[in-house]
Amino acid sequence: MLTIFYSEKFLDHHTGASHPERPQRLQAIVERLKTSEIADQLRWQEPKSATREQLLWIHEPALIDLVEQTAQRGGGYLDPDTVVSPQSFSVALLAAGAWLDGVDAVLASAQPAWVVARPPGHHAERNQAMGFCLFSNAALAANYALRSGVKRVAILDWDVHHGNGSQQICWDDPRIAYVSLHQSPHYPGTGQIGECGAHQNILNIPLPARCGRKEYQAAFDQQVWPFIENFQPELFIVSAGFDANYADPLAEMVLLPKDFGDFARQCLARIPKVLFGLEGGYDLDSLAESVLAVSVACLEPRKFEVPNT
């Protein structure tokens, strides 16, 4: 069975009819999974909310207060792309909590799990919400894992945009490795090769537009896997954005949904403890098919040894 942390309350974060990060993203994913050939192998789990105290591990009080107070006032824009609606603060706490519940599930079972939540998180910095993101879910999950006894955590971010928030929060912590493959130049303009972290714990792989499976696989084989294997993480957190899909309206990469399934297989061949958490992906069909492809990979029997890719 594959546990999926999801709540219909995630649909209550309203961003406006024309906003790319909309509730229909999750609705498309859930419908595709529930009508798929693996539907009877999925365990749907309602998550618990993160607490303010947990958010304070990685965020400044001013940011938490800003999101909460903006929601209490009826909503508004924190920047031109980042929207808060009346329920957004409680939804963001629930989304962050889903990533923490996912860590618990993976550590307890030594099996992968999925967090299908919104709003996404990898652009949210210590004191700034941006890029559709309110709180930094993956970085929070990594910190939670360390507090749960894990000694080393790796975050792999294959979203097409660089996770500036995840990088900033993890920069000074030698127990967290952050790896990002992303289109460059592109939003948010960070993630250059020279950004390596205070302990050489950051690996950025900027890629030009129109890259597909060939280019991504070369980056995995030549850079990502050697870096990860040298770090020897006990837990793998994947910031699984699917906006590098060929059909996505916000980027110019040409990956196929099946490619993400293969990337997931490569993660799982190296370590069984993998938490996949949703970031971007804005074409509904390719988003849903990509989440399904990763889910299928999670359910396949596997031997935990490094494959020849």
C-alpha positions in Angstrom: 0.0 0.0 0.0 1.0 3.6 -0.7 0.0 6.2 1.9 -1.2 9.5 0.5 -1.6 12.5 2.8 -4.5 14.6 1.4 -7.4 16.6 2.6 -10.2 18.3 0.8 -9.5 21.3 3.0 -6.5 22.0 0.7 -9.1 23.1 -1.8 -10.1 26.0 0.5 -6.9 28.0 -0.3 -8.4 30.2 -3.0 -6.1 32.1 -5.4 -8.5 33.4 -8.0 -9.9 32.0 -11.2 -7.0 32.8 -13.4 -4.2 31.8 -11.0 -2.1 28.8 -12.0 -1.9 27.4 -8.5 -5.5 26.6 -8.2 -7.6 23.9 -6.4 -8.2 22.1 -9.6 -4.6 20.9 -9.5 -5.4 18.6 -6.6 -8.8 17.6 -7.9 -7.2 16.4 -11.2 -4.6 14.4 -9.2 -7.1 12.8 -6.9 -9.5 11.9 -9.7 -6.7 10.3 -11.7 -5.4 8.3 -8.8 -8.8 7.1 -7.7 -9.7 5.9 -11.2 -6.3 4.3 -11.9 -5.3 0.7 -11.9 -3.6 1.2 -8.6 -6.6 2.7 -6.8 -7.0 -0.3 -4.5 -3.4 0.0 -3.4 -3.7 3.6 -2.1 -4.3 4.5 1.5 -5.7 8.0 1.8 -4.8 9.7 5.1 -6.1 12.9 6.6 -3.2 14.9 7.9 -2.8 16.9 11.1 -1.9 20.6 11.1 1.6 21.9 11.9 1.9 24.2 14.9 3.1 27.8 15.1 6.0 26.5 17.3 7.0 24.1 14.5 7.0 26.9 11.9 9.2 28.9 14.2 12.0 26.3 13.6 12.5 27.8 10.2 10.4 31.0 9.8 10.6 34.4 11.5 7.5 35.3 13.6 6.9 38.3 11.3 6.1 36.0 8.3 3.8 33.8 10.3 2.0 36.8 11.7 1.7 38.4 8.2 0.1 35.3 6.7 -2.3 34.8 9.7 -3.3 38.5 9.9 -3.8 38.8 6.1 -6.2 35.8 6.2 -8.0 37.2 9.2 -8.6 40.5 7.3 -10.2 38.6 4.4 -7.1 37.9 2.3 -4.8 39.8 -0.1 -1.6 39.6 -2.1 1.7 39.2 -0.4 3.4 39.7 -3.7 2.1 39.9 -7.3 2.0 36.0 -7.5 1.3 35.0 -3.9 -2.3 35.1 -2.6 -3.8 34.7 0.8 -7.6 34.0 1.1 -9.6 33.8 4.4 -8.8 30.1 4.9 -5.2 30.2 3.6 -3.4 30.3 7.0 -5.2 27.2 8.3 -4.8 25.4 5.0 -1.0 26.3 4.9 -0.7 24.9 8.5 -2.4 21.7 7.4 -0.2 21.4 4.3 2.9 21.8 6.4 1.6 19.3 8.8 1.0 16.8 6.0 4.7 16.9 5.2 5.5 16.2 8.8 3.0 13.3 8.9 4.6 12.0 5.8 8.0 12.0 7.5 6.5 10.0 10.4 5.0 7.5 8.0 8.2 7.0 6.0 10.4 6.6 9.1 7.9 4.1 10.7 7.4 1.9 7.6 10.7 2.4 5.7 8.4 2.7 2.7 7.7 5.7 0.4 4.7 8.0 1.0 3.1 10.9 -0.9 2.0 14.4 0.3 -0.6 15.8 -2.2 -1.1 19.2 -0.6 -1.2 22.9 -1.4 0.0 25.6 -1.1 3.4 24.5 -2.2 6.5 25.7 -0.3 9.9 25.7 -1.8 10.0 29.4 -2.6 9.0 30.6 0.9 12.1 32.0 2.7 12.6 32.6 6.4 10.8 35.9 6.4 9.1 36.1 3.0 6.3 34.3 1.2 6.7 34.3 -2.5 6.2 32.3 -5.7 2.8 30.9 -4.7 4.4 29.6 -1.5 3.5 30.6 2.1 5.6 28.3 4.3 8.6 26.1 3.4 7.2 22.6 3.6 10.2 20.6 2.5 12.7 22.5 4.7 10.3 22.1 7.7 10.0 18.4 7.0 13.8 18.0 6.9 14.1 19.9 10.3 11.4 17.7 11.8 13.2 14.6 10.6 16.4 15.7 12.3 14.5 16.4 15.5 13.0 12.9 15.2 16.5 11.3 15.3 17.5 11.2 11.7 21.1 12.3 11.3 21.2 13.3 7.6 18.4 14.3 5.2 18.6 15.0 1.5 16.1 17.2 -0.3 15.9 16.6 -4.1 14.0 19.4 -5.8 13.1 18.6 -9.5 10.5 21.4 -9.8 11.4 23.5 -12.8 11.9 26.5 -10.6 14.7 26.8 -8.2 13.7 26.4 -4.6 15.3 29.5 -3.2 13.4 29.2 0.1 14.5 25.6 0.7 18.1 26.5 -0.2 18.2 29.6 2.2 16.8 27.6 5.1 19.1 24.7 4.6 22.2 26.7 3.7 23.9 26.6 7.1 22.9 23.1 8.2 25.5 20.4 7.4 22.9 17.7 8.2 20.7 18.7 5.2 21.8 18.3 1.6 19.7 20.3 -0.9 19.9 19.4 -4.6 18.0 21.3 -7.3 17.6 20.8 -11.1 15.9 23.8 -12.6 15.4 25.8 -15.7 17.8 28.8 -15.9 17.5 31.6 -16.5 14.0 31.5 -15.0 12.1 32.5 -11.9 13.2 33.3 -9.2 16.7 33.9 -10.6 18.6 32.0 -7.9 20.2 28.6 -8.0 23.5 29.2 -9.8 26.3 26.6 -9.8 28.4 28.7 -7.3 25.7 28.6 -4.6 27.0 25.6 -2.7 26.0 26.2 1.0 28.0 26.9 4.0 29.2 23.3 4.2 29.2 22.4 0.5 25.8 20.9 1.2 24.0 22.5 -1.7 24.1 21.3 -5.3 22.5 23.4 -8.0 22.1 22.2 -11.6 20.8 25.0 -13.8 19.6 23.7 -17.1 18.7 25.6 -20.3 15.2 25.6 -21.8 14.0 22.6 -23.9 15.9 20.0 -21.9 14.3 16.6 -21.8 15.0 13.1 -20.5 18.5 12.9 -22.0 19.8 16.0 -20.4 18.1 15.4 -17.0 19.4 11.8 -16.9 22.9 13.0 -17.6 22.6 15.4 -14.7 21.4 12.7 -12.4 24.1 10.3 -13.4 27.0 12.7 -13.4 26.1 15.0 -10.6 23.0 14.2 -8.5 23.7 10.6 -7.6 27.4 11.0 -6.8 26.6 13.9 -4.6 23.7 12.1 -2.8 25.7 8.9 -2.4 28.6 10.8 -0.9 26.2 12.5 1.6 24.6 9.2 2.6 21.2 10.4 3.7 19.0 8.4 6.0 15.9 10.1 4.5 15.1 11.4 1.1 12.6 14.2 0.7 11.6 15.0 -2.9 10.2 18.4 -3.7 8.2 16.9 -6.6 7.1 19.7 -8.9 5.9 18.7 -12.3 6.2 21.9 -14.2 9.1 20.6 -16.2 6.5 18.7 -18.2 6.4 19.4 -21.9 2.8 20.7 -21.6 3.3 23.1 -18.6 2.4 26.7 -19.3 4.9 28.2 -16.9 8.2 26.7 -18.2 9.9 25.4 -21.3 11.2 21.9 -20.4 10.1 18.8 -22.3 9.9 16.0 -19.8 7.2 13.4 -20.0 5.1 12.0 -17.1 6.9 8.6 -17.4 10.2 10.3 -16.9 9.2 11.4 -13.4 8.3 7.8 -12.7 11.7 6.7 -13.7 13.4 9.4 -11.6 11.3 8.1 -8.6 12.6 4.6 -9.3 16.1 5.8 -9.2 15.5 7.5 -5.8 13.9 4.4 -4.4 16.7 2.2 -5.7 19.1 4.1 -3.4 17.1 4.4 -0.2 13.7 3.0 0.7 12.8 6.0 2.9 11.5 8.6 0.3 8.8 11.2 1.0 7.4 12.7 -2.2 5.7 16.1 -1.7 3.9 18.1 -4.3 5.3 21.5 -5.4 4.5 22.9 -8.8 2.9 21.6 -12.0 0.2 23.6 -13.7 -1.1 21.6 -16.8 -3.7 19.5 -15.2 -3.4 16.4 -17.4 0.4 16.1 -17.4 0.4 16.9 -13.6 -2.1 14.1 -12.8 -0.3 11.6 -15.1 3.1 12.5 -13.5 1.8 11.9 -10.0 0.4 8.6 -11.1 3.7 7.6 -12.7 5.5 8.3 -9.4 2.9 6.5 -7.4 3.2 3.4 -9.7 6.9 3.5 -9.1 6.4 3.6 -5.3 4.3 0.4 -5.5 6.7 -1.7 -7.6 8.8 -4.4 -5.9 12.4 -3.3 -5.8 15.8 -4.3 -4.6 17.5 -1.5 -2.8 20.7 -1.3 -4.7 22.2 1.3 -7.0 21.0 0.6 -10.5 22.9 1.0 -13.7 21.1 4.0 -15.3 
